[in-house]
Amino acid sequence: MMGIRLAACMVLLASPALAESAPDPSSIFPGKWWNERCSTIDLTVTETAPDQFEVGGTFTTGVGSGVGNSVPITGYVAGDLIAFSAALGATGSLTSWSGQHTLNGGEDVILTQWLLAANLSDDEDEKETLWRSLWTGSDNFKKTKPSDCK
């Protein structure tokens, strides 16, 4: 009898009609977002098939030698999850972000982790220096421009 009850509960929990509906990415992500380093993402979301969404737009860096440079981004969203990538142009690096939208004190925030692959010169020291080519970190993107950003 216990097995039947457990099976019935599992069926009910797995039922699409009873599952919590995923948020609509096209209402969460579009627009301009700022991170704590004054970099921005300006996102668009397109539904490419039922329940399949792609994200596009631009990333404008607020740090490094390329401050103010904008590059295209491309990626995917699923519910309140997002993943996107950018080729950072003249610096020769590639960066990808993955994260999730949430509310923090009533404010929209996209909490992300990023991985940057930097292009190091191909020379005789490459084997000893290649480990320096991968950097990782986090960004919290908000719709509100930080007060210390120009």
Phi, psi and chi 1 to 4 in degrees:
 res  aa     phi    psi   chi1   chi2   chi3   chi4
   1 MET       -  -40.9 -173.3   66.7  160.6      -
   2 MET   -61.3  -38.8  178.8   69.1  143.8      -
   3 GLY   -64.5  -37.9      -      -      -      -
   4 ILE   -67.0  -42.1  -66.6  172.0      -      -
   5 ARG   -63.4  -43.7  -74.6 -174.4 -169.3  154.0
   6 LEU   -62.1  -44.2 -179.5   58.6      -      -
   7 ALA   -62.6  -40.9      -      -      -      -
   8 ALA   -64.8  -40.2      -      -      -      -
   9 CYS   -63.9  -41.1  -73.3      -      -      -
  10 MET   -64.9  -39.8  -68.8  176.5   69.1      -
  11 VAL   -63.6  -43.9  167.9      -      -      -
  12 LEU   -64.3  -41.1  -72.6  174.0      -      -
  13 LEU   -68.2  -31.6  -70.4  174.0      -      -
  14 ALA   -84.7   -9.9      -      -      -      -
  15 SER   -65.9  124.8  170.6      -      -      -
  16 PRO   -58.6  -32.7  -17.3   25.2      -      -
  17 ALA   -66.6  -28.9      -      -      -      -
  18 LEU   -98.8  -11.4  -63.1  177.2      -      -
  19 ALA   -69.4  147.8      -      -      -      -
  20 GLU   -64.1  130.4 -177.2  178.7  -35.2      -
  21 SER   -73.5  140.4   62.7      -      -      -
  22 ALA   -72.0  144.9      -      -      -      -
  23 PRO   -64.8  153.4    9.0  -11.5      -      -
  24 ASP   -80.3  109.9  178.3    6.3      -      -
  25 PRO   -59.4  -28.8  -15.7   24.5      -      -
  26 SER   -72.2  -11.1   63.0      -      -      -
  27 SER  -103.9  -14.8   67.3      -      -      -
  28 ILE   -90.0  -50.6  -63.9  173.6      -      -
  29 PHE   -93.0  -28.9  -67.1  108.8      -      -
  30 PRO   -58.5  145.5  -25.7   35.9      -      -
  31 GLY   119.2 -175.8      -      -      -      -
  32 LYS   -94.7  133.8 -170.2  168.7 -171.9  174.8
  33 TRP  -127.2  142.6  -61.4   77.8      -      -
  34 TRP  -114.1  142.2  -63.5   80.8      -      -
  35 ASN  -105.2  177.8   73.5   10.5      -      -
  36 GLU   -70.0   -9.0   55.5  -80.9   -6.5      -
  37 ARG  -103.0   11.5  -66.9  174.5 -167.1   82.2
  38 CYS    70.3   15.7  -58.4      -      -      -
  39 SER   -83.3  154.7  -63.2      -      -      -
  40 THR  -129.1  154.1   62.4      -      -      -
  41 ILE  -123.4  135.5   50.4  174.8      -      -
  42 ASP  -117.1  106.7 -162.8   -8.3      -      -
  43 LEU  -104.3  142.9  -57.4  176.4      -      -
  44 THR  -123.1  148.8   59.3      -      -      -
  45 VAL  -126.8  131.5  175.1      -      -      -
  46 THR  -125.7  130.3  -54.6      -      -      -
  47 GLU   -82.4  116.0 -171.8  169.5   12.1      -
  48 THR   -94.7  -19.3   56.5      -      -      -
  49 ALA  -161.6  166.7      -      -      -      -
  50 PRO   -53.1  123.4  -26.6   35.2      -      -
  51 ASP    61.9   22.9  -63.0  -37.8      -      -
  52 GLN  -125.6  123.2  -67.0 -176.5   -2.5      -
  53 PHE  -127.0  140.2  -63.3   86.6      -      -
  54 GLU  -113.1  149.2  -68.7 -176.6    3.6      -
  55 VAL  -115.1  141.6   64.7      -      -      -
  56 GLY  -139.2 -177.2      -      -      -      -
  57 GLY   136.8 -149.5      -      -      -      -
  58 THR  -134.5  150.2   56.9      -      -      -
  59 PHE  -114.5  129.8  171.2   79.2      -      -
  60 THR  -120.0  120.2  -55.8      -      -      -
  61 THR   -79.4  144.1 -174.6      -      -      -
  62 GLY  -110.7    6.4      -      -      -      -
  63 VAL  -134.9  165.1  -63.4      -      -      -
  64 GLY    75.4 -167.5      -      -      -      -
  65 SER   -73.4  -13.2   60.9      -      -      -
  66 GLY  -101.7   20.7      -      -      -      -
  67 VAL   -47.5  127.7  170.6      -      -      -
  68 GLY    91.2  -11.3      -      -      -      -
  69 ASN   -73.8  135.8  -71.3  -14.7      -      -
  70 SER  -111.5  139.1  -65.8      -      -      -
  71 VAL  -135.5  153.2  -64.5      -      -      -
  72 PRO   -68.6  149.4   -2.5    9.1      -      -
  73 ILE  -123.3  154.3   58.1  174.4      -      -
  74 THR  -145.4  147.7 -173.5      -      -      -
  75 GLY   178.5 -155.4      -      -      -      -
  76 TYR  -138.0  153.8  -59.9   94.0      -      -
  77 VAL  -131.6  148.0  -68.3      -      -      -
  78 ALA  -144.2  106.8      -      -      -      -
  79 GLY    63.0 -119.9      -      -      -      -
  80 ASP  -103.4   17.7   61.2   -6.1      -      -
  81 LEU  -100.4  148.0  -58.4  176.2      -      -
  82 ILE  -142.8  145.5 -172.7  167.6      -      -
  83 ALA  -144.9  130.6      -      -      -      -
  84 PHE  -150.0  159.6   57.8   92.1      -      -
  85 SER  -134.9  156.8  -62.1      -      -      -
  86 ALA  -142.6  142.9      -      -      -      -
  87 ALA   -97.4  116.7      -      -      -      -
  88 LEU   -85.9   34.4  -61.8  177.2      -      -
  89 GLY    62.1 -126.8      -      -      -      -
  90 ALA   -59.7  -24.3      -      -      -      -
  91 THR   -73.8  -16.2   64.3      -      -      -
  92 GLY    72.4   20.7      -      -      -      -
  93 SER  -110.3  157.2   63.3      -      -      -
  94 LEU  -120.6  136.8  -57.5  172.4      -      -
  95 THR  -132.1  139.8  -53.7      -      -      -
  96 SER  -127.8  138.6  -66.5      -      -      -
  97 TRP  -117.2  142.4  -67.7 -101.1      -      -
  98 SER  -134.5  137.6  -69.1      -      -      -
  99 GLY  -168.9 -167.5      -      -      -      -
 100 GLN  -142.9  139.6 -176.0  168.5   10.0      -
 101 HIS   -78.1  141.6  171.6  -89.7      -      -
 102 THR  -151.2  171.7 -169.9      -      -      -
 103 LEU  -108.2  131.9  -69.1  174.6      -      -
 104 ASN  -124.0  103.7 -174.3   -1.1      -      -
 105 GLY    63.3   33.0      -      -      -      -
 106 GLY    83.9   -1.5      -      -      -      -
 107 GLU  -100.5  135.4 -178.0  177.2   24.1      -
 108 ASP   -66.4  131.6  -72.2  -58.7      -      -
 109 VAL  -141.0  139.1 -179.6      -      -      -
 110 ILE  -108.9  110.3  -54.9  171.5      -      -
 111 LEU   -87.8  121.2  -56.4  173.5      -      -
 112 THR  -129.6  158.0   67.4      -      -      -
 113 GLN  -116.3  142.5  -65.9  -73.5  -51.1      -
 114 TRP  -126.2  155.7   53.2  -97.2      -      -
 115 LEU  -131.7  122.0 -178.7   64.4      -      -
 116 LEU  -112.0  130.5 -179.7  144.3      -      -
 117 ALA  -107.1  113.0      -      -      -      -
 118 ALA   -93.4  143.7      -      -      -      -
 119 ASN   -88.3  109.4 -170.4    9.4      -      -
 120 LEU   -93.2  155.7  -60.0  179.7      -      -
 121 SER   -65.8  145.8   61.7      -      -      -
 122 ASP   -86.8  104.0  -65.0  -31.5      -      -
 123 ASP  -143.1 -175.0   58.5   24.2      -      -
 124 GLU   -67.5  -18.5   58.9 -167.9   47.2      -
 125 ASP   -91.8    5.0  -65.9  -29.2      -      -
 126 GLU   -54.1  -43.0 -178.1  179.0   29.6      -
 127 LYS   -60.4  -33.3  -72.0 -178.5 -178.3  178.1
 128 GLU   -86.1  -20.3  -72.3   77.7   31.9      -
 129 THR  -110.6   -9.6   61.7      -      -      -
 130 LEU   -59.5  -29.1 -165.2   56.7      -      -
 131 TRP   -58.6  -25.1   64.2  -89.5      -      -
 132 ARG   -77.4   -3.2  -65.7 -173.6  -61.8 -176.7
 133 SER   -82.1  -13.3   68.6      -      -      -
 134 LEU  -112.5  122.4  -65.9  177.3      -      -
 135 TRP  -120.2  149.4  -54.2   -7.2      -      -
 136 THR  -137.7  154.2 -173.5      -      -      -
 137 GLY  -171.8 -164.3      -      -      -      -
 138 SER  -138.2  153.6   62.3      -      -      -
 139 ASP  -136.5  141.9  -77.5  -37.7      -      -
 140 ASN  -114.1  109.2  -63.2  -33.3      -      -
 141 PHE   -92.2  133.4  -71.3   95.8      -      -
 142 LYS  -129.3  156.6  -60.3  177.6  179.4 -177.8
 143 LYS   -77.5  -13.8  -68.3 -119.4  176.9  172.8
 144 THR   -96.0  128.9  -54.0      -      -      -
 145 LYS   -68.3  126.9 -178.5  178.9  178.9  178.3
 146 PRO   -60.6  144.5  -22.4   32.9      -      -
 147 SER   -63.9  -24.9   59.4      -      -      -
 148 ASP   -89.5    5.8   57.1  -22.7      -      -
 149 CYS   -95.5  140.6  -63.9      -      -      -
 150 LYS   -74.6      -  -63.3  178.7 -175.9  178.7
